[in-house]
Amino acid sequence: MRLSHKFKKLFNLDAVYSTKAMLLRLSYPLPAQPFIDAIDKEGFEKIRARYYDAKEKVNPKKYLNLDSWMRTNVKRVRDHRIRKAPPRLRILDIGSGSGYFLHILKCLGHDVLGMDIDHEPVFRETFALLKIPRVIFRIEPFQPLPDLGQKFDIVTAHMTCFNRRADDTHWGREEWEYFLKDLQTHLNPGGKIQFDLNPLRDGRHMDPALRDWFKSIGAKIDRRKVYLDQVV
Ligand SMILES: C[S@@+](CC[C@H](N)C(=O)[O-])C[C@H]1O[C@@H](n2cnc3c(N)ncnc32)[C@H](O)[C@@H]1O
């Protein structure tokens, strides 16, 4: 790597956000074990016995590696800096998958809601086991979210897939602009949007034009993560 590039990397804003996130995580220790212990062990083992395949790295069955995915989700909670209630926050997680992220937040005393399509029996069963409410809804480009009957303090999404087009390319500025404007109508004053994006085919998490647009509307970006206050 050329020295000038190294310096650019060292001083670019993303590196600053990244380092800040790491330091904040260090200041917020949160062990995963209590959240694993809070799950009905027998119920979980029944689901695992039906679906788990240790070799599976891609399929949703991989989420049945509970220790590993609970650690990942604890890290997300620390990254989002969501601490134990009070204040009791209302949190919507889009593409909520297994529900572990919301389970941790529920254990921390928050009100949580998942949103997902209903394709995966594993997710259906883990959500039922964790007793977390979930709205079944498919996000489509240029279509509003449904009336959820409540507003949220934080809306999250991790390893997003809803932003994939039919041809497997990812949403650009137009789709995101529509989506974020609509999403803001579901936020309480001061609400926040915190996403981490699944990679594009070439390994980047967003193309430079989208990244610049996110930044132009005030987003903070830490590699795959996009943090937005009510701004669009
Ligand atoms: C890669 S998984 C991530 C699951 C979870 N967020 C996590 O990180 O552990 C993507 C999630 O997005 C959901 N999803 C995919 N397309 C969607 C769409 N159009 N609308 C809503 N959810 C969608 C999937 O069902 C799945 O739960």
The ligand as a MOL file (V3000), in Angstrom:
LIG
                    3D

  0  0  0     0  0            999 V3000
M  V30 BEGIN CTAB
M  V30 COUNTS 27 29 0 0 0
M  V30 BEGIN ATOM
M  V30 1 C -29.1460 -12.1050 5.7890 0
M  V30 2 S -30.6450 -12.2280 6.7040 0 CHG=1
M  V30 3 C -30.2180 -11.2580 8.1290 0
M  V30 4 C -31.0340 -11.6280 9.3410 0
M  V30 5 C -30.7570 -10.7740 10.5740 0
M  V30 6 N -31.0130 -9.3600 10.3190 0
M  V30 7 C -29.3220 -10.9490 11.0400 0
M  V30 8 O -28.4550 -10.1580 10.6500 0
M  V30 9 O -29.0560 -11.8820 11.8170 0 CHG=-1
M  V30 10 C -31.7250 -11.1380 5.8110 0
M  V30 11 C -33.1090 -10.9680 6.4220 0
M  V30 12 O -33.8750 -10.0980 5.5700 0
M  V30 13 C -35.1510 -10.6780 5.3280 0
M  V30 14 N -35.6250 -10.1460 4.0400 0
M  V30 15 C -35.1780 -10.4450 2.7970 0
M  V30 16 N -35.8510 -9.7400 1.8690 0
M  V30 17 C -36.7540 -8.9800 2.5300 0
M  V30 18 C -37.7460 -8.0290 2.1340 0
M  V30 19 N -37.9230 -7.7240 0.8440 0
M  V30 20 N -38.4910 -7.4340 3.0890 0
M  V30 21 C -38.3070 -7.7340 4.4040 0
M  V30 22 N -37.3720 -8.6050 4.8490 0
M  V30 23 C -36.6110 -9.2250 3.9270 0
M  V30 24 C -34.8660 -12.1760 5.3350 0
M  V30 25 O -36.0240 -12.9330 5.5280 0
M  V30 26 C -33.8930 -12.2590 6.5090 0
M  V30 27 O -34.5530 -12.2760 7.7360 0
M  V30 END ATOM
M  V30 BEGIN BOND
M  V30 1 1 1 2
M  V30 2 1 2 3
M  V30 3 1 2 10
M  V30 4 1 3 4
M  V30 5 1 4 5
M  V30 6 1 5 6
M  V30 7 1 5 7
M  V30 8 2 7 8
M  V30 9 1 7 9
M  V30 10 1 10 11
M  V30 11 1 11 12
M  V30 12 1 11 26
M  V30 13 1 12 13
M  V30 14 1 13 14
M  V30 15 1 13 24
M  V30 16 1 14 15
M  V30 17 1 14 23
M  V30 18 2 15 16
M  V30 19 1 16 17
M  V30 20 1 17 18
M  V30 21 2 17 23
M  V30 22 1 18 19
M  V30 23 2 18 20
M  V30 24 1 20 21
M  V30 25 2 21 22
M  V30 26 1 22 23
M  V30 27 1 24 25
M  V30 28 1 24 26
M  V30 29 1 26 27
M  V30 END BOND
M  V30 END CTAB
M  END
